[in-house]
Amino acid sequence: NFASPREEYEYELDRNETHRLLIQVVLADRPEAAGLIQAYVQSAAALRTDAEALARRGDHAGAIKGLEASTRELVRAVRAGGIYVPG
């Protein structure tokens, strides 16, 4: 439970960043996977950019949904790189 939509947005932003860092670990370990995950990472980046714009305008509920979609793309990227993560 979160005190406010902004607090939940901050949580989702941190969660998204953690998954972005995991992509770097995957690429360091399996550079040959870069081609498999590139589209997911690009999609995730676009979704995050949109979410951040929504948050700047005060639409934290919309930003949360955008970050969740971005994180789902990052999870798909990690899985495409050969590592299973729940979610």
N, C-alpha and C positions, 0 to 999 in steps of 0.2 A: 504494500500500500504506500502510496506517495502522497505527500502533503499538498502537492499542486501539479498541474500539467507541466509546468516548467521543471520541477524536480524530476518528474518521470522522463522528460526530454533529456535532461543532463545524464540520467542513468543510461538511456538508450544511446546517447552520443558516446559515452564511455564504452559501452558494450560493442558498438560499431568499431570504435578505434581498436579495441582488443582483437577483433577479427581481422582488421586491416594489418595489424602487426603479425598475426598468425600467417597471413599470406606471405609476408617477407620470410618467415621461417620455412614455409613450404618451398618457396623459390630458392632459398639458400641450400636446402637439402635436395631438391629435385628441380634443377633449372630446366630440365627438358619438359617440365609441365607448364612452362610459361604460355605456350600456345593454347593449351587446354583451358587455362583459367582466365586468359586475357579478356574475353568478352564479358565474363561475370564481373570482373574487377571494374571494367569500364562502366557497366550498367550500375554497379553499386556506387561508383563515384558520382555518376549523374544523379542518382536518387538522393544521395547524401547532400549534394549541392542544392538540390531543390528543397530538401528538408531544412537545411540551414537558412535558406531564404525565407521559408515559412516562419521559422522561429524568430528571425529578425523582425518580421512583421507582427509578431505576437501570437501567431497561430501555432501554439505548441501542440495541440491535439493533432493537427495535420502533419506537423513536423515529426511527431512520434511515429505516425503511420509510415511516413517516408523513410525514416531511419530503420524501422523494422523491415521494410522491403529491401533496403540497402543491405542490411545484415543478412537477410536470407540469401541474397546474391553472393555475399562473401562466404557464407556457409557452403553454397554450391561450388564456389571456386576452390575452397579447401578440399572438399570431397573429390572434385575433379583432379586435384593434385595428389590424390591417393591417401588422404588422411580422413578418417571418419570423425566427425564431431556431431554430437546430438543437436537437435533443434530442428 
